[in-house]
Amino acid sequence: METATTWDMVVIGGGATGLGIAVDASQRGFKVLLLEKNDFAKGTSSRSTKLVHGGVRYLAQGNIKLVMEALRERAFLLANAPHLTRVQEFIIPVYSYFDKWFYGIGLFIYELMAQKRSLGHTRILGKKELFAALPSLKKKGLKGGVAYCDGQFDDARLAIALARTADDLGGTLLNYVNVTGLVKEKGKLIGLQAQDELDGKEYTISTKVVINATGVFVDNILDMDDPDAPAAVMPSQGIHLVISKAFFPGDVALMIPKTEDGRVLFALPWQDALVIGTTDTPLDEISDEPMALETEIDFIINHFNAYNSINITRKDIMSVFAGLRPLVKTLNKGSTALASRDHTILVSSSNLITITGGKWTTYRKMAKDAVNNAAFVAKLPIVKCATRHLRLHGYDSHILYGSEFSAYGSDAVFIRQMIADDSSMGERIHPLHNYCKAELVWAVSNEMAMTVEDILARRSRMLFVDARAAIASAEPVATLMAEQLGMDAAWKEDQVKRFQEMAEQYLG
Ligand SMILES: Cc1cc2nc3c(=O)[nH]c(=O)nc-3n(C[C@H](O)[C@H](O)[C@H](O)COP(=O)(O)OP(=O)(O)OC[C@H]3O[C@@H](n4cnc5c(N)ncnc54)[C@H](O)[C@@H]3O)c2cc1C
């Protein structure tokens, strides 16, 4: 089917990058369509370490520009989405006086670089203060620690907030629509072909410019444009383990500054659990549902146990999730851990704009650069980017991140009203998790949740926190969704089966 509208811009990919672009382009008044083949943030953007950070590690690598940019963006994000972000204190334990001053000075510089946007003071800790903050840390050989502040967020919920912000600004966003081909005239792109993944319908869509924001999948789209195009990304997998907070009491996060492969490893409180990660494993094959390798799981368990007095084993894992970094391809430096986290923009001779690399933290700047390039090649009117102080959907500075219904920001009032009107709406989907029926109804009617997985993985974060509970919740979620969407018993059965099969790998 051919659609009648000609869009100013079509964005392929509904992760952090594509959603940021949809917000920016809609804000500038462009007619923008975003197509996502799965659900929003199904890819890398729901699988991050959940840090809004300048990147202490990149400072150690000497990438001052990236750190400065990310620190600026960190401040904008915390200011524009207070309901989805917060300040988190981290501690680096140190085992020599040299390290104490080495990391102390490094983190003072990090704080100074943030200038007036600093989130809190860097502090050199003695042993007593260190153990008070991180009581389960192994004590042997410790000389103290260094404490510093960075940001934390809920990645998939931020993606939903971006989608809703773009929608508020007049953008059109569709999940479960896969881009299958590009349409050209005289060598220039004039449109694309897409297929609805839910009903199989095919569409030909006209547009003045196409932006390829498909993360680790950018090479598939580049290939549609030019089968001889060189690869733009080198994927690298990172995994996280989620365990009970009981293994690591306190509110402070641990940062292990140097793992065996020269990376940093975090153990941070998130959603009443502890997230530990990450790894950096170069991959040749990519998929929508990447799987943690046994060696990656062991790597994290061993490193955590080396620092923590309450040891963990595989049976303590509540969830394991893996994500793929879309690292900009370079003439290999050997290790992806050393590869640049900067973003890059490619403009092909057909005018396809491809953006890749970067970080969640810098999504706004990436979007700005992509829209500037797209507007230029499409000869759209010159309109300046104005997202720096744009409050995201649900903005409410009085809501405390992590409090009841905080992920909805100012929309929480509607959820409370649903419960006030019908108390059964306040019933939990799973006894151990706060997510209630009203939230599910809200997600189906206002957040484009189409499948059981959308609810359990990204509208609620149950799959990422407690895979067993999520698997047990598939049936009640499917029943409620079927009622809301008018689906039959076959749909329900299929949804439960698909979700449970997929979720198995999160059990670790
Ligand atoms: C392990 C790990 C930890 C990280 N931790 C952090 C962190 O703490 N802080 C931080 O700032 N950054 C972090 N990052 C980086 C950050 O998560 C990524 O840079 C960011 O999420 C990438 O977003 P994206 O939109 O480019 O890609 P994605 O989120 O992967 O989005 C691309 C989308 O395109 C869709 N797509 C693909 N092909 C098509 C098609 N043909 N048609 C339609 N849609 C298509 C995919 O389904 C996908 O949803 C981390 C990354 C990893 C891997």
The ligand as a Gaussian input file, in Angstrom:
#p B3LYP/6-31G(d) Opt

LIG

0 1
 C       26.012000      -3.212000      28.053000
 C       25.800000      -1.773000      27.745000
 C       25.772000      -0.834000      28.776000
 C       25.560000       0.509000      28.485000
 N       25.476000       1.385000      29.517000
 C       25.268000       2.686000      29.271000
 C       25.099000       3.589000      30.346000
 O       25.080000       3.211000      31.513000
 N       24.920000       4.884000      30.039000
 C       24.909000       5.351000      28.763000
 O       24.794000       6.559000      28.572000
 N       25.029000       4.504000      27.714000
 C       25.179000       3.193000      27.941000
 N       25.278000       2.305000      26.908000
 C       25.151000       2.798000      25.538000
 C       23.687000       3.002000      25.146000
 O       22.859000       2.020000      25.718000
 C       23.576000       2.954000      23.624000
 O       24.497000       3.865000      23.085000
 C       22.196000       3.345000      23.135000
 O       21.186000       2.642000      23.820000
 C       22.097000       3.051000      21.639000
 O       20.818000       3.452000      21.202000
 P       20.424000       3.306000      19.686000
 O       19.089000       3.949000      19.534000
 O       21.509000       3.826000      18.819000
 O       20.330000       1.737000      19.433000
 P       19.172000       0.718000      19.848000
 O       18.656000       0.987000      21.200000
 O       19.659000      -0.637000      19.583000
 O       18.000000       1.065000      18.846000
 C       18.016000       0.709000      17.485000
 C       16.623000       0.244000      17.124000
 O       16.514000       0.077000      15.717000
 C       15.568000      -0.940000      15.491000
 N       15.707000      -1.434000      14.124000
 C       16.732000      -2.156000      13.600000
 N       16.501000      -2.432000      12.292000
 C       15.298000      -1.881000      11.995000
 C       14.520000      -1.847000      10.808000
 N       14.920000      -2.451000       9.682000
 N       13.323000      -1.212000      10.832000
 C       12.883000      -0.611000      11.985000
 N       13.588000      -0.624000      13.133000
 C       14.791000      -1.242000      13.136000
 C       15.928000      -1.986000      16.545000
 O       14.860000      -2.875000      16.802000
 C       16.277000      -1.117000      17.741000
 O       15.191000      -0.956000      18.647000
 C       25.438000       0.940000      27.152000
 C       25.457000       0.003000      26.119000
 C       25.613000      -1.345000      26.416000
 C       25.602000      -2.351000      25.334000

